[in-house]
Amino acid sequence: MKNNISYFRSFFEILVKPAETFKVLVAEDPGYGQWVLIPIYTLLAGINPTFYLVLLKFLPAGAALPAEILMMMVVGMIFYWLTVICNFLIGKWLGGTGTLGKVATAYAWAYVPCFGGLILMRLGEIPKWALIMGGETDLRTVGAAGNITMILTILPAMVFFLWSWVLIAFGVSEAHKISLGRAFGVLGIFFGFLVLVGVVIGFVAFAMILKSMGH
């Protein structure tokens, strides 16, 4: 990097002084670390016992887990870039001057606290994996396992995810050269759009189910 801040140092500094760190990472060296952080993030997000069991119905055990992780990583990468593009366009609409590369870098580094949240969630799924390794393949049985453990890990994990959300605002603010308040506005519009899309998909799915039932 131009001012010799190391990758690992940036990893920790983004947590304690985000404004200064984003200024270096986004403004001076867009793209730095992006292709390391996002694959690792999508890998952690992709290890899911429920999806593994679903694929196990169609694939042998030796192929189901790699296939599940690969599929989830691809979905994660697609969602990442769709998120970046949407926030880039919304930021432009609100007067931002950033580039797509700068917004992408801001998002990649803002995900750093998510690593903590994802690790906690994966730890909470250990009872589920223990059942699977013991030969259990029933989705309901595995799904009901470790509920207390999941609750104990999900709650602190949400703190990490919220932390990332705040960091995204800092990153978008720096990438687009807009105020922090306007950056939160970008995120608000984006999440509102996600909710709208989710509602539309839900209605369409519900209508298709009713149609299939002959109603």
C-alpha positions, 0 to 999 in steps of 0.5 A: 500500500502507498503508506505501508500499512500492512494487511493485518494491521488494517484488519484491526484498525478498521475496527477501532478507527474506521474513518482513517482506515477507510480513507487509506484503503478506499481513497488511496488503494481501492481493491486492496485485500478485497479478493482475500476477504470476500472469498473467506467470508463467503466460505464461512457463510457457506458451511451450513448443515441444513443445505448439506443435508438437502444436497445429501439427498442428491449427491454422495457424502463425499461430494455433498459438502464441497458442492454445498460450500461452492454453491453458497460461495457463488451465491455469496459472491453474486449477492456481494456484487449486486449489493455493491452495484446497488449502493454505488448507484444509490450513492451516485443518485444522492450526490456521491462521486465514488467509483464502483471499485471504491465502493466494493473495497469499502464493503469488503473491509466493512465485513471484517466484524462479520467474521466474528459473527460467522465464527460464532454461528458456526460454533453454534451449529456444532451439535447439528454437525455432531448428529450428522457425523453420527449418521443422522440425516433427518432435517427436523431432528438435525434442525432441532438440535442445539437450539440453546447453543444457537441462541447463545451464539446468534445473539452476540453474532448479531452485535458483530453484524450490526458493527459491520453495518455501521462500518459499511456506512463509514466506508460508503461515506469515504468511497462516495465522499458524502456525509455519514448521515447521507451514507446511512441514507444510502443503506436505508434505501438499499435495505428498503429495496431488499424488503420490497423485493422480498415481499414481492417474491413472497407474494409470487411464491404464495400465489404459485403454491395456491395455484398448485393446490388448485385454489 
